[in-house]
Amino acid sequence: MPVCDGCGAQVDDAHIRQRIERLELATRYRPVHISVLLIDAAPPARPEDYFYRAPASPSDRSSAGREYFDALLNSAGVDARAQPNEETALAEFQRRGFFLIGAVECALANPLGAQKAIEHVAPTLLRRVKISYKPKSIAMLSAATQPLVAAFQQSDWAPRLILHDGRPFDNPAREELLAKALARNVPA
């Protein structure tokens, strides 16, 4: 079985195809110049809940997936409900310079092991941020990304971190805190 570049696990071909599909979907909405790189732990287990997957029908997302999608857009200053469809909302998210990634590029089989998985990928993620993404600012979006805070603070990215009281934002659904922090760091 091959080893996945995104999570380091031995996986089947279906796992590799799903990772490639997620990368293709995200690339479609990647800004040329990233103002804020939003880093969450990992993509959701349900493919229909992946942030960059614009479903045919909004009901295709689970209620948690819908809440996450709307909260993240609203935090970035995009009124999710005012958009005619999710593709338009994602295009506006992109236009404003936001890009969301998972520290671990694949859904985690065991979400309780997220911090350990993130610690494992931290050096690779730092290189990707420096070489590929080159954002103006970086915001961590879940408690599981706490191991990244120290790694980024020990690098030249420390002044560019957007944190809540020195920690990652615990829950993007608490969008008012994230929205205020992003608004201070992104030109209108």
SVG drawing of the C-alpha trace seen along z (x, -y; Angstrom):
<svg xmlns="http://www.w3.org/2000/svg" viewBox="-31 -49 44 51">
<polyline fill="none" stroke="black" stroke-width="0.4" points="0.0,0.0 1.3,-3.5 2.1,-6.1 0.0,-9.3 2.0,-12.5 -0.8,-14.4 -1.1,-12.4 1.8,-9.9 -0.4,-6.8 -0.4,-3.7 -3.5,-4.1 -5.5,-2.6 -6.0,-4.2 -9.4,-5.7 -7.7,-7.7 -5.2,-9.1 -8.0,-10.0 -9.9,-11.8 -6.8,-13.8 -6.1,-14.8 -9.8,-15.8 -9.6,-18.0 -6.4,-19.6 -7.9,-20.3 -11.0,-21.8 -8.9,-24.1 -6.6,-25.1 -9.6,-26.4 -10.2,-29.0 -6.6,-29.7 -5.8,-33.5 -2.7,-34.5 -1.6,-36.5 -2.8,-35.1 -3.6,-37.8 -4.6,-35.3 -3.8,-31.6 -6.4,-29.9 -5.1,-26.7 -7.4,-24.1 -6.5,-20.6 -7.7,-18.6 -10.5,-18.4 -13.8,-16.8 -14.4,-13.1 -17.5,-13.7 -16.4,-14.7 -19.6,-16.7 -18.6,-18.9 -15.2,-19.9 -15.1,-23.7 -14.1,-24.1 -16.7,-21.6 -19.6,-23.6 -22.5,-21.2 -25.3,-21.1 -27.7,-21.7 -27.0,-23.4 -28.7,-20.5 -25.8,-18.2 -23.7,-19.6 -24.4,-18.4 -25.6,-20.9 -22.1,-21.1 -20.6,-21.5 -23.0,-24.2 -22.4,-26.0 -18.6,-25.8 -18.9,-27.1 -21.1,-30.0 -19.1,-31.0 -15.8,-31.0 -17.2,-33.0 -18.9,-35.5 -15.6,-35.8 -13.9,-36.8 -16.5,-39.5 -18.4,-37.5 -22.1,-37.3 -22.7,-33.6 -26.5,-33.9 -26.4,-36.9 -24.5,-35.0 -26.5,-33.4 -24.6,-30.1 -21.6,-28.6 -19.4,-29.0 -20.0,-32.7 -19.3,-32.8 -16.0,-30.9 -15.0,-33.2 -15.6,-36.2 -13.6,-34.5 -10.8,-34.0 -11.0,-37.6 -10.5,-38.9 -7.3,-36.9 -8.3,-34.1 -7.2,-30.5 -8.1,-27.6 -5.9,-24.6 -5.7,-21.6 -2.4,-21.2 -2.9,-17.5 -4.2,-17.3 -6.4,-14.2 -9.4,-13.5 -8.2,-12.0 -9.2,-8.5 -8.9,-9.3 -9.7,-12.9 -8.4,-12.4 -4.9,-11.9 -5.1,-15.3 -2.4,-17.0 0.0,-14.2 -0.6,-14.1 -0.2,-17.9 3.1,-17.8 4.3,-15.2 3.5,-17.4 4.6,-20.7 8.1,-20.9 6.6,-20.1 3.8,-22.6 6.3,-25.3 8.1,-24.6 4.9,-24.7 3.9,-28.0 7.3,-29.5 7.8,-28.2 4.3,-27.9 1.7,-29.9 3.7,-33.0 0.8,-34.6 0.8,-38.0 -0.8,-36.6 -1.7,-33.2 -4.6,-32.3 -5.0,-28.9 -8.6,-27.7 -8.8,-25.0 -7.4,-23.9 -5.8,-20.9 -3.5,-23.3 -1.9,-24.5 1.4,-22.5 1.8,-24.7 1.8,-27.9 5.1,-27.1 6.6,-26.0 5.5,-29.2 6.6,-31.4 10.1,-29.9 10.3,-30.8 10.2,-34.1 6.4,-33.8 5.8,-34.8 4.8,-38.4 2.3,-37.3 0.3,-35.0 -3.3,-35.9 -4.2,-34.2 -6.8,-34.6 -5.0,-35.4 -1.9,-33.6 -3.9,-30.5 -5.6,-29.2 -9.3,-30.2 -11.1,-27.3 -14.1,-27.3 -14.7,-29.1 -18.4,-29.1 -17.4,-31.8 -17.1,-33.9 -17.3,-37.3 -13.8,-36.8 -12.3,-35.6 -14.0,-38.3 -12.6,-41.1 -9.1,-39.6 -9.2,-39.1 -10.6,-42.6 -7.6,-44.1 -5.2,-42.2 -6.8,-42.4 -7.3,-45.5 -10.9,-46.1"/>
</svg>
